[in-house]
Amino acid sequence: MASTSEVKRDAVAWVGQDEAFKKAIQLLQAFNLPGGILPLQNVIEVGFVRATGYMWILLKNNIEHEFQTIGKVLSYSTEISGYLERNRIKNLTGVKAKELLYKAPVLEISVEGSKITFKSNGGLSKTFPIEAFR
């Protein structure tokens, strides 16, 4: 497995809240993903490797966000990464969904039509209307 520096060697990165925010939205939209699925407040850096689809977002602090229309809370760490594909982020790290008494890591987010699915360990998944994340 390649080290983080090897993975990022061929990357482009955008630094600073304004520029990184705009580029993160553009990246998500380019892969047909809603801009609201990842936190974009207090962004320090966004990076992307076109050849592999590897993407990362660095935040100033951890964020916990409640999606009120569906009553779900997601937690985002200061470093989020994954591989972008059309309608999907795979091998996602840095995102957890609050389920009952614990926070389950979200490993994949995928979009199909008007639905968005969050997949976790052990084959667990939850599907919601995509409008909740726009």
Backbone torsions as a table, in degrees:
resi	resn	phi	psi	omega
1	MET	NA	138.2	-177.9
2	ALA	-74.7	148.2	176.7
3	SER	-74.3	165.0	179.5
4	THR	-58.7	-41.0	-179.6
5	SER	-65.9	-35.4	176.3
6	GLU	-67.1	-41.1	179.7
7	VAL	-63.0	-40.2	-176.0
8	LYS	-85.4	-4.6	-175.7
9	ARG	-55.2	-41.6	-177.3
10	ASP	-99.8	25.0	-175.1
11	ALA	-89.8	159.9	164.4
12	VAL	-112.3	142.7	-178.4
13	ALA	-135.1	149.1	178.8
14	TRP	-123.5	131.4	-174.9
15	VAL	-117.2	143.7	178.4
16	GLY	101.3	141.0	-173.7
17	GLN	-51.0	-52.0	-174.6
18	ASP	-64.8	-53.1	-177.4
19	GLU	-66.4	-45.0	-178.8
20	ALA	-65.3	-39.9	177.8
21	PHE	-59.2	-50.6	-179.4
22	LYS	-60.0	-43.7	-177.5
23	LYS	-69.0	-37.0	178.4
24	ALA	-61.8	-44.8	178.3
25	ILE	-61.5	-45.2	179.1
26	GLN	-60.8	-42.4	179.1
27	LEU	-62.3	-49.1	179.9
28	LEU	-59.8	-45.3	-179.8
29	GLN	-64.7	-36.6	179.5
30	ALA	-63.2	-26.4	179.0
31	PHE	-103.2	17.3	176.3
32	ASN	61.2	41.0	178.2
33	LEU	-117.9	143.2	179.7
34	PRO	-71.1	139.5	-178.5
35	GLY	-62.3	-20.1	-176.9
36	GLY	-83.7	0.4	-177.1
37	ILE	-79.3	-21.0	178.8
38	LEU	-120.9	147.6	-178.7
39	PRO	-72.3	138.1	-179.4
40	LEU	-128.8	16.8	173.4
41	GLN	-87.8	144.8	176.3
42	ASN	56.5	40.8	178.3
43	VAL	-75.1	133.6	175.4
44	ILE	-97.2	-42.4	-174.3
45	GLU	-155.2	145.6	171.6
46	VAL	-129.8	133.7	179.4
47	GLY	-133.7	157.0	-177.2
48	PHE	-152.3	137.0	174.8
49	VAL	-111.8	106.2	-175.3
50	ARG	-58.8	-41.3	-175.2
51	ALA	-62.4	-32.5	-176.0
52	THR	-112.5	-18.0	-175.5
53	GLY	85.0	3.7	-179.2
54	TYR	-67.1	133.3	-178.0
55	MET	-135.2	144.8	173.1
56	TRP	-139.4	153.4	176.0
57	ILE	-133.0	128.0	175.0
58	LEU	-108.0	132.7	-179.3
59	LEU	-115.8	155.8	177.0
60	LYS	-66.5	-33.6	-177.3
61	ASN	-152.6	163.2	175.3
62	ASN	-62.7	148.1	-179.6
63	ILE	-130.3	137.6	171.4
64	GLU	-118.8	124.6	-174.9
65	HIS	-128.3	131.3	175.7
66	GLU	-98.7	124.8	173.4
67	PHE	-87.9	96.4	-169.4
68	GLN	-62.0	-34.8	-176.9
69	THR	-67.0	-21.3	178.5
70	ILE	-118.1	-1.9	177.1
71	GLY	65.6	34.5	-179.6
72	LYS	-119.2	144.9	178.1
73	VAL	-112.9	129.4	173.6
74	LEU	-115.6	142.1	177.0
75	SER	-111.1	136.5	-178.5
76	TYR	-122.6	127.7	177.5
77	SER	-82.6	177.8	-177.2
78	THR	-70.9	-15.4	175.4
79	GLU	-130.3	120.2	179.4
80	ILE	-119.3	136.4	177.8
81	SER	-148.5	161.9	178.0
82	GLY	175.4	-179.2	-178.9
83	TYR	-111.7	119.7	-179.9
84	LEU	-82.5	133.4	170.9
85	GLU	-134.2	166.4	177.6
86	ARG	-58.1	124.5	178.8
87	ASN	67.6	17.8	-174.2
88	ARG	-160.6	148.8	165.6
89	ILE	-121.3	121.1	-179.1
90	LYS	-108.5	161.2	178.4
91	ASN	51.9	42.1	-177.2
92	LEU	-71.9	135.8	174.0
93	THR	-128.2	154.1	175.9
94	GLY	89.5	8.1	179.9
95	VAL	-127.8	132.7	177.9
96	LYS	-133.7	144.7	177.2
97	ALA	-107.7	132.7	179.5
98	LYS	-78.9	117.4	179.5
99	GLU	-126.9	115.5	-178.7
100	LEU	52.4	-109.2	-173.6
101	LEU	-104.5	2.7	-178.7
102	TYR	-138.7	168.5	177.9
103	LYS	-108.6	115.6	-179.4
104	ALA	-89.8	134.7	177.1
105	PRO	-66.7	136.6	175.8
106	VAL	-92.9	119.5	-175.9
107	LEU	-99.8	-21.1	-178.5
108	GLU	-154.3	143.7	173.6
109	ILE	-126.3	128.1	179.5
110	SER	-135.9	151.0	-178.5
111	VAL	-117.5	132.2	173.3
112	GLU	-139.1	110.6	-178.0
113	GLY	62.1	-123.8	-178.2
114	SER	-97.2	14.3	-178.3
115	LYS	-118.8	147.8	174.9
116	ILE	-126.0	134.9	-176.3
117	THR	-119.6	134.4	176.3
118	PHE	-109.3	122.5	-178.9
119	LYS	-109.0	141.8	-178.6
120	SER	-126.7	-172.7	178.5
121	ASN	-57.6	153.2	173.2
122	GLY	67.2	20.0	178.4
123	GLY	78.2	7.1	178.1
124	LEU	-71.7	139.2	177.1
125	SER	-150.4	156.8	176.4
126	LYS	-134.3	137.1	179.9
127	THR	-118.2	138.3	-177.0
128	PHE	-136.9	164.4	172.4
129	PRO	-66.6	135.1	-177.2
130	ILE	-63.0	-26.5	-179.4
131	GLU	-58.6	-24.5	179.7
132	ALA	-68.1	-13.5	-175.0
133	PHE	-119.4	17.6	179.9
134	ARG	-92.6	NA	NA
